[in-house]
Amino acid sequence: MRISDTTKKKLSQYNVDPSETSVSGLSSGAFFATQIQVAFSATIKGAGIVAGGPYDCGAQMSYTSCMYTSTPPIAKSISNTMSWSSNKIDNIENLAKHKVYMISGTSDSTIGTSVMNQLYKYYVTDGQFIPSANVVFKKDLQSAHTFPTDFDSAGNNGCGSTSSPYISNCGFDGAGAILEHIYGPLKPRNNGVLSGKFIEFSQAEFLTNPRSSGMSDTAWIYVPKSCADGQTCKLHIAYHGCAQGYEKVGDKFVKNTGYNRWADTNNIIVLYPQAIATNTISMGGGASLPNANGCWDWIGWYGSDFDVKSGKQSTTTKKMIDRITNGFNPIDAPAGLDVTGTTDNSVSLVWRQVSGASGYNVYRNGDKVNNGLINGIIFTDNNLNSGTTYTYTVKAVSSTGAESTSSNSVSVKTTGEPPAIEAPNGLTVTGVTFNSITLQWESATGAQKYNVYRNGNKLVDVGITSYTDTGLNSATDYLYQVSAVKDSQESPKSNEVKATTLAEKICFKDSNYNHVTAGRAYHSSGYAYAIDINIPTSSDRTPLRRHQCFKKHELQILHQSYIQDSYPSIDVLQQLALQLNVSVEKVRQWFKNRRHSDKQKKRTTTHEH
């Protein structure tokens, strides 16, 4: 029966941690899940892809070239991802934190393993967006084009059959594998009667006339009782495949895939958006066909921006996510913080337990003092200064790592005489490079020297009120404090500051001969010139032409652009210059040098043969 009642209830908000949102899908739903993952990478933390293909594939070529046993090229997918970053899509650096679980059936002739191999290359080897350790690719499952489970459900097709409803007992728990990879170890699933409710809600609230954009008037959400009761929960979005929406197979995808069983015991809300068939004709990518099977838009039926944030179905999904997570309320703050004892160098605290807390963090004068999570409700802060007043608060930490607001504060003075000198004030970071951080602070009256601490460990003592810490790792966070010293007595530590070193540019310094031998430069008219790798200088008499240093991801963008067009237009050059924050001339020179290098290599190869 077709759902057409647009008066269905509105989608509610829940206490869902926005950072715990993930997606998955089968077939067109898998292509679409990848699109949502890439477009909204700041929101999504992971994806499960069952029989899907590379991002943006359907925009570049006939959809059939992204299916069956084809091997769709991915260079354009990678370059588009890079060039759209922080513009049409979220910053692609977010993808490095994502977890992805991929499933390809050995008997799947609709989306073969060769297609999914290209998706893996897009994610990992060629695109290098996600570390290989974060991606599981299961391609030994003896299944056809279907969603795999390990239990029987009424009306499901055989595992080796590509037929409706495209859900099969293959002896493999696809939903569990996906969710555990994304979220880590989970509690055992509920194979009995579920505690929660299936709620049908209006998609029309989020998209005007949704049916004209290939979306049903209504969709479904499964809400476990714990989530309905206000506990902090996660959100997983499951996209059905073609001919698998409610209007095609009823509630089979909503109820028979196994997601709800895991959701029920692990505080996970599952959202089931719904697509429908339309007569819209797409000319995108060379394909001209209606969406007769109610597929998710992965080829441009409803606009050329279908796979970026502005796409109709994409923005609708994001609005649903925002609505659901709008009720996020981190764990309650601890109450009853009190002091149970003091010595010359310690303070003991106690507070009341918070329901659902995984642990607690203690803050002294605004800075966290415990290294690992505190499991109990008591804590002793040691290595303090005598005769000194400290102020404490405590925060509870949820199972997702979210902190509560602060407890009541307590101020307490250690016993004994105060130190001879007070802590320095005004510690600030005044300079940062890729391998150094410069600090400065106000002088403390009577101080003879100052101790500098990095990440809690004493680094050095200095006689002035500034210090440059060198030899650091690039793109790394560091924490600093300083203390004053007088007559062998040390003051309390100052405020703590955090600084992050800059990302190191990939540059080389070597002889001209070694540069050319390594392929980083080429010879011309007795000179050596830099090509696509960065060479700022040379030790030979014949100088290398000075060349702009690029970061690794910037070089990837240039490489991908060169592959698409080695003689780019001025518009492309300007776009690249703006994206890389360099001059157009620098980009133009890079392309010129790269073309010259390729010509030289071709000549060398011709002479050798």
Phi, psi and omega in degrees: 000132181282135177277125179224003184278101181279004178267009178303160186296155178285151177293130182272166172260151183223167178280070182251128177290117183301333182282357182248043181254132180221169182224160171203168179187163176245135173060240178299328176294330177287315174303317183290323178299320176296320178299315179294318179301314183285316183294321183243050185295340177285340181262320185273141179252348181185168184214146171247120186243111178250109180060060177235178182224186187297150176301137174070008184298315184292347178275344189257338188205173175305139183302332181293336178284352177255012186229188174056234181249026181284170175232080186295136177295149185237002182301317180291324177300317181291314182294322177296316178304316181292315185286335179274350184305135179064018178225273178287334178229167177294165179304125186290348176296339176298330185297334183299339181266353186286151171249135182229133175241120183248138180231125177230123180280142181292339180252016181275107179263357178277310172233092186287170180298330179298326178290316181289333173301321179291325176296318178299317178297321177300313181293312198248291194283316181267311179287328180054038178274327185232132178300146181300329180295340182268357185240125173253128180240102179265112182230025178248010180282125182277079184221161175267205180278087188201162176269123187274135172231181176236028178214158180272142174223146183301129174088358182285153180273165178292154184297329181269009184245132174266087183206164182297140009266015178063039175224128189218147170280099181255011183070020180220127183274086182299315181298315180296318179299317180295310185293320180290328177292320182286316189257352184089186183306135181241161174290153179306145182287163178265108179268002180257214179286127182287149182277337189266196183230146170267124184240125174270130183226168184274121171280341181295341177293335186253349181210120180296131181049063187301329184295333178287346179246022174077021178238142180292162176294332183228163177217183185231153176217137174256124183242108175301155181302322181299323180286322177296331181277358174103002177292154178292127185233172176252171179228127173239135180249121183249118181261124177290169177266187176296145180055032184228004178285176183301323182289345180258318187233013182067219186266016185298314179291324181293326189246344190248005183274342179101349181300318185294328179299317178286322181298323187297326183257000186230021176054051179239121172275136180246122179261130180242082175298158186232127175257159180224165176285144175220170177261012180298135178259132179252133172256001181295138177065016178086358181269141179225094183201152177281161178271070188286343185253010178064044178279158169286152188282102176238009177229358175102029178299325190241029176136147182289346180264026188299333186251018174238181188298331185276354180301147185302308181290329179293312181295327177296316177301314182297321178296322177295317178301313181298321179296311183298317184276356182294342179268011183300124178225102182305169185304151181299150178283146176296149177241163173072028177298130183212161178264130180252351179179154177221152170227190178296332185226021179209156175225131179253136185234158173214152178208170181275146182292145177252128180298130177086358182284136175275341181172191185218154172240137179254134181243130176248121181052034176091352181250138179292135185252339180270140179282308177257169181296137178274122185278327183264197181242022173229152181201139175244122179266114185257178176060039178267170176270143179289152176059030185237141181268133179232149177243133186237148167221164179228144175236140174276151181238129181280175179295339178269358180094000179285139179266149174280176169289171185287151173287182168299153179261149174230139176249137184214147180248128176293157180282170178089182181278144179290158178296159185288348185215145181269164182292148175294150178250163169072031177295126180220161174263123183251350180197144180219134170235189181287343180223017180210154177223131180252132182244155175211147181210169179278149180289147176256133183302126178085357182292135176264332176198176182228139173265132178254128181246133174243124180052037176087352181251137180296131184258312186192162168243141184227158181262003180237175184261035174206159180199140175248117179270119185246175178071027183272165175280146179287155176051046184230141178276139176224145178246137183229148169217159174227156174226159178259148181233133176217123179051047177070004176259134183255138177284169169300161179285153179287185169301155180262138176238148179246137177221147180240124178294154181286158175290132183284136175280143183273102181231159180231147173228118186200179176288157178301318181301313181293324177300313182293317180299322181278356179083013179269352182208172178220158179268141174203122177054038177083002180243158174251130183238141178292146174248235190281343176269160188268121179228100187283337184200178180215150179265354179278166177293326178277107189284148170282145174297134181296139191222143181295131174282134177239150173285166184303313183291334177290320176298323178298319178298315180296316179302311182296322178294321180295321179299322180288321183199110182281348175238071186292154177288167179297328178296318179293317179299318179294321179296317179294319180298319178294318181293322183267356179061044176228175180284156176299323181297322178297318179292317179301318180295322178300314179296320180297314180295321180294318178298318180297319179298316180296322178295317180297317179296321180295318178297317181299318180295320180296315180296323181294329181271000000 
